Amino acid sequence: MTVSLPLVAVLGVIAWAAIKFLGIRLWVAVVIALFGFWLSHTFLAPAIESGSKSGVDIVNGSTK
């Protein structure tokens, strides 16, 4: 059985768990999210996207 989850949903659950169980303050999570948003508009965005896709492919065991 294959389950498909968007990466943003998985990261959202991780962020919620960090706030709830690790005691991370909400403002720290917001700052990290804003940093990611601003980083996505830089020249590093294609490299980050490629690395993310490669990591997900490795975890899923799919190769091209």
Backbone as CSV, one residue per row, in Angstrom:
resi,resn,N_x,N_y,N_z,CA_x,CA_y,CA_z,C_x,C_y,C_z
1,MET,0.848,-1.177,0.000,0.000,0.000,0.000,0.891,1.237,0.000
2,THR,0.630,2.141,-0.907,1.417,3.364,-1.022,0.639,4.532,-0.442
3,VAL,1.299,5.289,0.405,0.704,6.485,0.983,1.514,7.673,0.497
4,SER,0.848,8.664,-0.026,1.523,9.846,-0.545,1.213,11.046,0.353
5,LEU,2.270,11.630,0.933,2.109,12.804,1.785,2.967,13.942,1.242
6,PRO,2.425,15.135,1.197,3.256,16.271,0.807,4.332,16.523,1.875
7,LEU,5.518,16.892,1.423,6.620,17.149,2.343,6.276,18.257,3.331
8,VAL,5.513,19.249,2.883,5.162,20.350,3.774,4.270,19.859,4.919
9,ALA,3.443,18.858,4.674,2.606,18.307,5.744,3.464,17.582,6.778
10,VAL,4.439,16.827,6.306,5.347,16.119,7.215,6.138,17.122,8.050
11,LEU,6.658,18.170,7.405,7.412,19.195,8.136,6.515,19.944,9.120
12,GLY,5.256,20.144,8.758,4.309,20.785,9.672,4.076,19.961,10.926
13,VAL,3.958,18.650,10.763,3.783,17.764,11.915,5.036,17.782,12.789
14,ILE,6.206,17.788,12.160,7.462,17.858,12.924,7.545,19.171,13.697
15,ALA,7.152,20.274,13.063,7.178,21.573,13.746,6.194,21.590,14.916
16,TRP,4.995,21.050,14.702,4.009,20.983,15.793,4.544,20.158,16.959
17,ALA,5.164,19.012,16.643,5.705,18.150,17.697,6.839,18.850,18.445
18,ALA,7.669,19.597,17.730,8.767,20.320,18.381,8.228,21.384,19.334
19,ILE,7.180,22.068,18.915,6.584,23.093,19.781,5.906,22.442,20.984
20,LYS,5.186,21.364,20.739,4.405,20.714,21.790,5.276,19.954,22.789
21,PHE,6.201,19.132,22.289,6.919,18.211,23.160,8.331,18.650,23.522
22,LEU,8.986,19.424,22.661,10.355,19.856,22.947,10.424,21.237,23.574
23,GLY,9.298,21.922,23.631,9.267,23.233,24.260,9.824,24.350,23.394
24,ILE,9.890,24.117,22.072,10.337,25.173,21.164,9.281,26.275,21.176
25,ARG,9.709,27.493,21.303,8.763,28.614,21.325,8.177,28.845,19.932
26,LEU,6.940,29.287,19.885,6.251,29.521,18.617,6.991,30.554,17.770
27,TRP,7.518,31.606,18.406,8.191,32.647,17.627,9.450,32.105,16.955
28,VAL,10.102,31.116,17.556,11.287,30.511,16.937,10.865,29.736,15.692
29,ALA,9.764,29.007,15.774,9.256,28.273,14.615,8.864,29.234,13.494
30,VAL,8.284,30.364,13.849,7.902,31.360,12.840,9.145,31.951,12.175
31,VAL,10.166,32.250,12.946,11.409,32.790,12.382,12.046,31.782,11.438
32,ILE,12.061,30.514,11.815,12.632,29.484,10.951,11.827,29.364,9.657
33,ALA,10.505,29.425,9.752,9.661,29.362,8.558,9.909,30.562,7.651
34,LEU,10.024,31.750,8.229,10.312,32.944,7.426,11.680,32.850,6.762
35,PHE,12.661,32.309,7.479,13.989,32.132,6.897,13.906,31.202,5.686
36,GLY,13.162,30.115,5.802,12.989,29.199,4.678,12.288,29.865,3.512
37,PHE,11.286,30.680,3.812,10.566,31.394,2.759,11.491,32.350,2.020
38,TRP,12.273,33.114,2.752,13.188,34.059,2.110,14.327,33.345,1.394
39,LEU,14.772,32.227,1.936,15.826,31.455,1.304,15.357,30.881,-0.026
40,SER,14.070,30.607,-0.144,13.551,30.041,-1.388,13.592,31.043,-2.543
41,HIS,13.810,32.295,-2.242,13.878,33.324,-3.285,15.316,33.708,-3.625
42,THR,16.272,32.891,-3.216,17.676,33.164,-3.509,18.179,32.208,-4.571
43,PHE,19.438,32.370,-4.937,20.054,31.500,-5.924,20.266,30.080,-5.394
44,LEU,20.114,29.878,-4.104,20.288,28.556,-3.511,19.054,27.661,-3.654
45,ALA,17.919,28.244,-4.025,16.660,27.502,-4.083,16.722,26.262,-4.980
46,PRO,17.274,26.352,-6.205,17.325,25.135,-7.034,18.158,24.012,-6.403
47,ALA,19.253,24.356,-5.757,20.086,23.342,-5.116,19.352,22.708,-3.930
48,ILE,18.623,23.512,-3.177,17.866,22.989,-2.037,16.746,22.069,-2.532
49,GLU,16.046,22.477,-3.582,14.964,21.654,-4.122,15.502,20.328,-4.668
50,SER,16.612,20.392,-5.375,17.213,19.176,-5.912,17.663,18.241,-4.792
51,GLY,18.268,18.810,-3.756,18.709,17.998,-2.622,17.540,17.382,-1.873
52,SER,16.451,18.137,-1.747,15.251,17.616,-1.086,14.662,16.451,-1.874
53,LYS,14.574,16.629,-3.189,14.012,15.563,-4.021,14.897,14.321,-3.981
54,SER,16.209,14.511,-4.002,17.122,13.368,-3.927,16.985,12.653,-2.590
55,GLY,16.872,13.412,-1.518,16.697,12.809,-0.198,15.412,12.019,-0.084
56,VAL,14.326,12.560,-0.629,13.041,11.861,-0.600,13.119,10.593,-1.451
57,ASP,13.791,10.681,-2.597,13.946,9.490,-3.442,14.759,8.411,-2.733
58,ILE,15.788,8.809,-1.997,16.592,7.836,-1.262,15.753,7.171,-0.178
59,VAL,14.975,7.974,0.546,14.134,7.419,1.609,13.076,6.481,1.023
60,ASN,12.507,6.857,-0.116,11.472,6.034,-0.749,12.043,4.839,-1.495
61,GLY,13.350,4.863,-1.740,13.976,3.756,-2.447,13.759,3.781,-3.941
62,SER,13.332,4.911,-4.485,13.135,5.009,-5.922,14.353,5.656,-6.565
63,THR,14.742,5.132,-7.699,15.882,5.679,-8.431,15.450,5.980,-9.855
64,LYS,16.160,6.900,-10.462,15.844,7.272,-11.845,16.956,6.843,-12.747
